[in-house]
């Protein structure tokens, strides 16, 4: 009887040790997962510079069109001045 009791006590001690080790490993895995999530979030929030886009150089070709001929705008300033002179002034 004493042998079975001592074997049971040894088994329970080993079982508790295995359970404690499994619990420690689960907690360590959880810590590592949280740390990996934190690192991923940090990587997403870091602003990285975007390189300047390189475009092909601009080539200016000579034109075949003539120069624009300027025209005076029709502002009607003389007509307006004449109309104002004919209107009575109320001050």
C-alpha positions as CSV (number, residue, x, y, z in Angstrom):
1,X,0.0,0.0,0.0
2,X,2.8,2.3,0.9
3,X,4.4,1.8,-2.5
4,X,1.3,2.8,-4.4
5,X,0.9,5.9,-2.3
6,X,4.4,7.0,-2.8
7,X,4.1,6.2,-6.6
8,X,0.9,8.3,-6.7
9,X,2.6,11.2,-4.9
10,X,5.5,11.0,-7.4
11,X,3.1,10.9,-10.3
12,X,1.2,13.9,-9.0
13,X,4.4,15.9,-8.5
14,X,5.5,15.1,-12.1
15,X,2.0,15.9,-13.4
16,X,2.0,19.3,-11.6
17,X,5.5,20.0,-12.9
18,X,4.4,19.1,-16.4
19,X,1.3,21.3,-16.1
20,X,3.4,24.2,-14.7
21,X,5.9,23.8,-17.7
22,X,3.0,23.7,-20.1
23,X,1.4,26.8,-18.6
24,X,4.8,28.6,-18.7
25,X,5.2,27.6,-22.4
26,X,1.6,28.8,-23.2
27,X,2.3,32.2,-21.4
28,X,5.6,32.5,-23.3
29,X,3.9,31.8,-26.6
30,X,1.2,34.4,-25.8
31,X,3.9,36.9,-24.9
32,X,5.7,36.2,-28.2
33,X,2.5,36.5,-30.2
34,X,1.6,39.9,-28.5
35,X,5.1,41.1,-29.2
36,X,4.8,40.1,-32.8
37,X,1.5,41.9,-33.1
38,X,3.0,45.0,-31.5
39,X,6.0,44.9,-33.9
40,X,3.6,44.6,-36.9
41,X,1.6,47.5,-35.6
42,X,4.8,49.6,-35.2
43,X,5.9,48.7,-38.7
44,X,2.5,49.9,-40.1
45,X,2.7,53.2,-38.3
46,X,6.3,54.1,-39.3
47,X,6.2,56.7,-42.2
48,X,8.6,55.9,-44.9
49,X,9.8,58.4,-47.5
50,X,8.6,57.7,-51.1
51,X,11.3,58.1,-53.7
52,X,11.0,60.9,-56.3
53,X,9.6,59.5,-59.6
54,X,12.0,59.8,-62.4
55,X,10.3,60.9,-65.7
56,X,11.9,61.0,-69.1
57,X,13.4,64.4,-70.0
58,X,11.1,66.9,-71.7
59,X,12.0,67.6,-75.4
60,X,10.9,70.9,-76.8
61,X,10.2,70.9,-80.5
62,X,10.1,74.0,-82.6
63,X,6.6,75.2,-83.6
64,X,5.2,75.8,-87.0
65,X,2.5,78.2,-85.8
66,X,2.9,82.0,-86.1
67,X,3.0,84.5,-83.3
68,X,-0.3,85.6,-81.8
69,X,-1.6,89.0,-83.0
70,X,-2.8,91.1,-80.0
71,X,-6.2,92.6,-80.1
72,X,-7.5,95.4,-77.8
73,X,-10.4,94.4,-75.6
74,X,-13.8,96.0,-76.1
75,X,-14.1,97.6,-72.7
76,X,-16.8,100.2,-73.6
77,X,-15.1,102.7,-71.3
78,X,-15.8,105.7,-73.6
79,X,-19.4,104.7,-73.9
80,X,-19.8,104.4,-70.1
81,X,-18.1,107.7,-69.5
82,X,-20.5,109.4,-71.9
83,X,-23.5,107.8,-70.3
84,X,-22.4,108.9,-66.8
85,X,-22.0,112.4,-68.0
86,X,-25.6,112.5,-69.3
87,X,-27.1,111.1,-66.1
88,X,-28.0,113.5,-63.4
89,X,-25.8,113.2,-60.2
90,X,-27.5,113.0,-56.9
91,X,-25.2,113.6,-53.9
